[in-house]
Amino acid sequence: MSDTDDPKNSDEDDYEPIAGIEEAATGTADQPDVRIGSARFLKPSKFLAALILVVGLITSLVIAAKIDVQWIEQKSTYNTFTNDAGQLAYTFKGAETIIESVVPYDESPLRKEALATLSGKPEIESQWVVETISKDGVEQKQYSLLEAKFHFGVWSLLPAIIAIGLCLVTKEALTALFSGVVVGAFMLGRFDITDAVLLPNLGSKSAASIILLYLWLLGGLMGIWSRTGAAQAFAEFMTKHFVRGPRSAKFVSWLMGVLFFQGGTISVVLVGTIVKPVADLEKVSHEELAYIVDSTASPIASVLAFNAWPVYVQAFIFVPGVTFLATEADRISFFFRSVPFSFYGIFAVLGTLLLSLGITKFSGPGIRAAHERAKTTGQLDAPGARPMNAKELQVSQVPTGYKTNVLEFFIPIILLLGIAVGTFIFMGSPKVNWAFGIALLVSVFVALIKGMRLGDVIEGIGDGLKGVVFGSVILVLAVTIGSISREVGAGSYLVALLGDKISYIALPVALQVITMIIAFSTGTSWGTYAIAFPLAMPLAWSVAQANGLENPMLFMSVCFATVLNGSVFGDQCSPISDTTILSSMTTGCDLTDHVKTQIVPASYAAGLAAILWTLTVAFFA
């Protein structure tokens, strides 16, 4: 029987006849499709999704035609120096960059006073400027990069709202993300979606890295492990020697997340890949596992910050006249002094620890329901769930006569972790592509040496690629919509809302909320840092001085922590975030189920953090 002949795949699943108005025989009880007379009506969720999309597209066209953008100044101040060749330069992300030309700030057409009277688009997008400032009674030159950014006011949030709204309504991330991309492109007047939007983003380094790592290398490695039975052998080994049930399986997952404190996609991929076989064997629900993997990635990186985060963030937190932020070393030191105030990161990691110990009181009803379902029925996913990896990766397909050995998992994993950690220690940046590439090659060679046919090896890699291709496409679209959201000015608009009309007691939580929304809307914490820190830190210093605070450094540390942690929360909970998607993909969880179940305990942690930040400022600043 073909798919079209199978009643389960028939279009009649979408349109069901009824007598009068009653539930369709094959529809769901809560959202039936209905027919009145000869008219057919979509399920409420499908109708709502169609309405959201149509309204979004029409609104985007109106915005492009009728709404004028608001130009704003974005200033980034760097530590500059004169190199051996006598050229003015600065260092960013370890590379020396030459500053070609500099103009006085008062002459720049990109300063805020000039942009306020601008009609049309600025002639230039960025420009280096120099100002004379007084520091400790001594006048000195300060060099900054001015950039002209714009936003559409509240309409800047439209692409993210469409994508997130459709994702939650339809439980289908691919269409939701693509719809958000189209809406954002239309707002910018880019109606050739293929050439003007998709191809430039697909040709970017970020997209290429996603395709290389998460499609070819990760998919290939998981496919080989499925074909050799290595993942299953590892799960059985851990169960025999270390794991004694679901609780200890979750604790091992939590411990792995804490140990890999590099944060972001690196931690998610490493931990999710390693712990899934063990957790599946012990019947840990995919919602619980995805929450543990996701909530011990970026949160732990903001607490155990011996990673790339301080070096990246310090470039955005320079404030003229603030001595403890004067040099790069000062700013990195300030980062570590502020770590004790990373209350959200601490509570997020503690929340997953409690869950791994079997304490679900603070995990939310979604996590508790998933825990009970897996415990009583053995079902790792909710009914109707759409896991982020294919069936090919959910079972072992070992060829007849091939003898599985647990070393086929341990050797590649040891190499993978050793290379990732070793390159971070000795080179300052973990070479994850190298790590996964070598692990994949070693897995292939071992399988061939042990007698597996080349055809079986290739089929295994092919199954692995099929298993992650859907998630990889979603990742690329997530990167694209994040870029679109930043370009239409979603983050800039939200920060501009804050202004300077706020009390010092309310400022930390206001910064937390703003950065949570920015990161949730754009799906990136590091991108939010680039938007928020250059505006938030000078604002915090200004508020501290205006209120005559006795401990301005502590106040600045708290405000710094709220931006750092608010961005982590938004990134962690956003359905368009790469870490959220990868957590679902590596643990085999439905993306929407992961988002809905994770956001509750994450919100508990964020609420507790907000209370502590406010009390800290009120009593100690």
PyMOL commands that set and color helices and strands:
alter all, ss='L'
color gray80, all
select helices_A, chain A and resi 7-9+11-13+44-66+105-107+112-116+153-170+173-187+193-202+205-228+230-241+246-259+264-281+286-295+298-303+309-314+323-325+328-341+343-356+364-377+391-393+407-427+432-449+454-487+490-498+507-522+525-546+552-573+578-587+591-620
alter helices_A, ss='H'
color red, helices_A
select strands_A, chain A and resi 34-36+39-41+70-77+80-82+88-92+95-98+102-104+126-135+138-151
alter strands_A, ss='S'
color yellow, strands_A
deselect
rebuild
show_as cartoon
